[in-house]
Amino acid sequence: MTASGAGSPAAGGAAAGGPGAGGPGRATRYERSARFWLRAYPRRWRERHGEEALAVLLDLEPPRAVPDGARPVPGIGAREAWGLVRAGWALRRREHPPLGRWLLYRVFDARLPARYWWWVADDIHGALYPWRVTATSLGTAVAVLYGWPVLGHVLFALDVSSPAGWLVVVWVVAFALGGIVFRRSHVERAWRKHVLDGHIPVDPPRSAGA
């Protein structure tokens, strides 16, 4: 199922949770379920088409039998949910940069080609972006701390000791605190480098203006 059709007055009424959607209470529960499964789509797609897709989903909801006067089970059915997830992740996969370019972007903060700039904008929009930057930096630092002794011994027969465990703990705490303190500057810097320099016509991320 692909939720990208055009809306209609009937769809708008269903999205508003009117009587045509089965009552305000049921419409609210169904809407929450629909919004949850629509999160499989990229953020930019949801901002542009999310309400329209939600209206279509609510409008096309089939009536359900109610045996013995029991309340119908709210929410998107398993088949519809799987269709949304499959279509949403297929779109994400098409827009995602290949592994090599993604590693260069994530580890070395390299700018991606223009065809991936919209994906970068969505990535920076994400609420977890500062933590991804922090986790990547921490992982790189730990890999260097533990990888260099191994490489030095294998390649150059150097006896380099691995760092003590307490030092790694200090690094983890320091990077975690840095991710909290500098999360806004991480987003602003990335937005200037990857989006503004590329002249992508999108709004600034909410986390940067909060």
N, C-alpha and C positions, 0 to 999 in steps of 0.2 A: 504494500500500500504506500502510495506517495502522496503526502498531504501538502500539495502545492496548488490546488485548484483555486479558482476565483471565488470570492465570497458572494453572498446574496442576502437580501433582506431577511429571509428565513434563517440563514446562518447567523446573521447578526443577532437575531432574537434569541437563538439557542445559546450563543456565546454569552449573552447577558444573563443567562440563567432564568429565563422566563418560564411560564407554565408549559410551553411547548417542549422544553428540555426535561420535563418530568418533575418540575417543582424546584424551588430554590435550593433546598437541602441536597437533593440528588445532583443537581447541576453543579453545585460547588464541589462535591466529591469527584464527580466525573471530570470536571475541569482541572482539578489538581492532578489527577492521574494523567490526563492528556498532556498537561504542561510538563510533567515529569518525563514522559517518554519522548516528547519533542526535544528535550535537552540532548538527545543523540545527535541532533543537527548542530553545525557550527554556530557560534554566537552571532556572527554577522547575518547568517540566514534567518535565525530566530528573530533578530531585531527588525528585519525587513518583512518577513513573511509569517512570523510566529502567530500573530493574532488572526490572520487570515486562515492559516492552517487549523488553528484551534476552532474557529467558527465552522469550518468544513467538517471537522471531526464530530463536533457536537450536533451539527445538522444531520449528518449521515448515521448517527447512532441508531441501530435497529431496536425496535421495541422488544422487550424481554418478557417472557412469561413469568407470572408471579403465582406459583402454586400455593394453595391454602392461605392466600392473603399475606404471605411472607414478603418482606421488602426485597426488591431486586438487589443483586450484588453490584455495587457501583464500580466504575473504573473501566479502563480500556481492556478489551479482551486480549487473550494471549496472542492470537493471530495478528490483530491490529498492532499490538505492542511490538511484536517481532518485525513486522513490516516497517514500522517507524525506525526501529533500531538499525535494521539492515540498510534502509535508504539513507539514514543520517550518517552512519559510519562509512558507507560507500562514498558519500560526498566528502567527508573528512579525509578519507584515504586519497581521493583524487587531488585534493588541494594540498596535501602534506608533502613537504620536500623529501627527496630520497634520503636514505640513511646517511650517506657521506656528507651531503650538504647540511643535513640536520645536525650532525655531530660538530661540524665546523661552526655552525651558528650557536649551538648550545654551549660548546666547550670554549671556543675561541671568540665568540661574539662576532663572527664574520657576517657581513651583509649578504643576504641571499639575492638571487636574480629577481628581476621585476615580476615574474610570473608567480612568485611566492610572497610578494609583499603583503597581499591581503591576509594570507595565513599568519604572517608575522604580526600584523596589526591585531588579529584575533588573539594571538598568543599573549601579546603584551596587555591586551584588555583583560585577560584572565586574572581572577583574584589570587591565584597561586603563583603568578609569575615571579614575584620577589623571592618566594621560597624555592622555586626551581633554580633561579640564579644562585642562591645561597647553597643549595644542595649540590649543584654542579661544581661550584668552586671548592666546596669541602671535599667532594669526591676526588677532584683532581689533586688537591693537596695531599690527601691520604694516599692516593695512588703513587704520587712522587715519593712520599716519605717511605713507603714500604717497597716500592718498585725499584728505586735506585740501588739499595743494597743488593738486591737479587741480580740486577743487570751488571752492577759493578763486579760482583763475584764471578758471574758467567762470562762476561766479555773481557774484563781486564784483570781478573784474579785478585780483585781488591777485597779486603776484609772490612766491609763497612757494616757496622751494627745497625739494626733496625731501631727506630725510636721507641722510647719507653711508652708503656700504655697510658701513663698519666699525661704525657704530652699530647697524645691523640685526643684524650678527653678534653684537655684545654682547648685544642683546636676546634673540636665540635662545639663546645660552649661559646667560644669566641665567634665562630661563623653564625651560630644560631642567634646570638645577640645582635650581630651585625645585620642579619636579615630582618630583625625587628626594627632596629634603629634606622636603618638606611633603606627600608622597603620603598618609601616614596621616591627617594633619589634614584633607586634602581629603575623604577618605572619611567620617571621623567627622562633619565639619560637614554634609556633604550628607545623611548618614543622619539626623542630628537634624532638619534642616529639612524634608526631603521625606518621611521615613518615620515617625519618632517623632511629629512634630506631626500627621501624618495618622492615627496609631494603626493602622498596618498590622500585623497579627499575624504577623510573620515574624522569623526569627532575624537577629542582626546579621551583617554581612558578615565573612567569614573574614579579609580583609585588614585590617580594623579591629582585630581582636583578636590579630593575629599579633605 
